[in-house]
Amino acid sequence: MSEIKTLADQLRNRITQQGAPNEVPAKLKREKKKPPDLPPILESIRAYDNREHKSLVHVRFDAQQVQMMNHFKMATGVDVTKLVAFSVQQLFDQHPELKTIIKQFIQQINL
């Protein structure tokens, strides 16, 4: 039976035979992965500019949501603060009835 060599042994043999490897074996070549198509929501979050936001709000999340946001940050590079600010803006933009409730409350206070 033929002797089984590791990939490292094969590389060492090639180096000593050729002086230096001209081509990396197919197993060692890394395929360049094309970047995945980003969903439009992720592009919108990345484009959201919160640099001028100066006010801070202390919010509480359950452990599962915090973990999800931290994993989101690692996967996309989007800061959690930017994600939350974008999400709140989207909530109020998509549900104008919330703004109406706030306006009615403010009007009642001023009376």
C-alpha positions as CSV (number, residue, x, y, z in Angstrom):
1,M,0.0,0.0,0.0
2,S,1.3,3.4,-0.8
3,E,2.4,5.7,1.9
4,I,-0.1,8.4,2.9
5,K,1.4,11.9,3.1
6,T,-0.1,14.9,4.6
7,L,-0.6,18.1,2.6
8,A,2.3,19.7,4.5
9,D,4.6,16.8,3.4
10,Q,3.5,17.2,-0.2
11,L,4.3,20.9,-0.1
12,R,7.7,20.3,1.5
13,N,8.5,17.9,-1.3
14,R,7.5,20.3,-4.0
15,I,9.6,23.1,-2.5
16,T,12.7,20.9,-2.3
17,Q,12.1,19.6,-5.9
18,Q,11.4,22.9,-7.5
19,G,13.2,25.3,-5.3
20,A,10.0,27.3,-4.8
21,P,6.4,26.5,-5.6
22,N,5.2,28.2,-8.8
23,E,1.6,27.5,-8.2
24,V,-0.3,26.9,-5.1
25,P,-2.0,23.5,-5.0
26,A,-5.8,23.6,-5.7
27,K,-6.5,22.6,-2.2
28,L,-4.8,25.7,-0.9
29,K,-6.2,28.2,-3.3
30,R,-8.8,30.4,-1.7
31,E,-11.7,31.2,-3.9
32,K,-12.7,34.8,-3.8
33,K,-16.2,35.0,-2.7
34,K,-18.2,37.7,-4.4
35,P,-19.9,39.9,-1.8
36,P,-23.5,38.8,-1.2
37,D,-26.3,40.9,-2.5
38,L,-27.3,43.2,0.3
39,P,-31.0,43.5,1.1
40,P,-32.4,47.0,0.7
41,I,-33.1,47.4,4.4
42,L,-29.4,46.8,5.3
43,E,-28.4,49.4,2.7
44,S,-30.8,51.8,4.2
45,I,-29.5,51.2,7.7
46,R,-25.9,51.7,6.6
47,A,-26.9,54.9,4.8
48,Y,-28.7,56.3,7.8
49,D,-26.7,59.1,9.3
50,N,-26.9,59.5,13.1
51,R,-23.7,61.4,13.6
52,E,-25.5,64.6,14.5
53,H,-27.7,62.9,17.1
54,K,-26.7,64.2,20.5
55,S,-29.5,63.0,22.8
56,L,-29.2,59.7,24.6
57,V,-32.0,57.4,25.8
58,H,-31.5,54.5,28.2
59,V,-33.5,51.6,27.0
60,R,-33.9,48.0,28.2
61,F,-33.9,44.9,26.0
62,D,-34.2,41.3,26.9
63,A,-31.1,39.1,26.7
64,Q,-32.2,37.5,23.4
65,Q,-32.6,40.9,21.7
66,V,-29.3,42.2,23.0
67,Q,-27.6,39.1,21.7
68,M,-29.3,39.4,18.3
69,M,-28.3,43.1,18.0
70,N,-24.7,42.2,18.9
71,H,-24.6,39.4,16.4
72,F,-26.1,41.9,13.8
73,K,-23.3,44.3,14.6
74,M,-20.6,41.6,14.1
75,A,-22.2,40.4,10.9
76,T,-22.8,43.7,9.2
77,G,-20.6,46.2,11.0
78,V,-23.6,48.4,11.8
79,D,-23.4,49.9,15.3
80,V,-26.3,49.0,17.6
81,T,-27.0,52.7,18.3
82,K,-27.5,53.3,14.6
83,L,-29.7,50.3,14.3
84,V,-32.0,51.4,17.1
85,A,-32.1,55.0,15.9
86,F,-33.0,53.9,12.4
87,S,-35.6,51.4,13.7
88,V,-37.4,54.1,15.8
89,Q,-37.5,56.5,12.9
90,Q,-38.9,53.8,10.7
91,L,-41.5,53.0,13.3
92,F,-42.8,56.5,13.5
93,D,-42.6,57.0,9.7
94,Q,-44.6,53.8,9.0
95,H,-47.2,54.4,11.7
96,P,-48.2,58.1,11.6
97,E,-51.0,57.3,14.0
98,L,-48.4,57.3,16.8
99,K,-47.5,60.9,15.9
100,T,-51.2,61.8,16.0
101,I,-51.5,60.3,19.5
102,I,-48.5,62.3,20.7
103,K,-49.9,65.6,19.1
104,Q,-53.3,65.0,20.8
105,F,-51.6,64.5,24.1
106,I,-49.6,67.7,23.8
107,Q,-52.7,69.7,22.8
108,Q,-54.5,68.4,25.9
109,I,-51.6,69.4,28.1
110,N,-51.6,72.9,26.7
111,L,-55.3,73.5,27.4
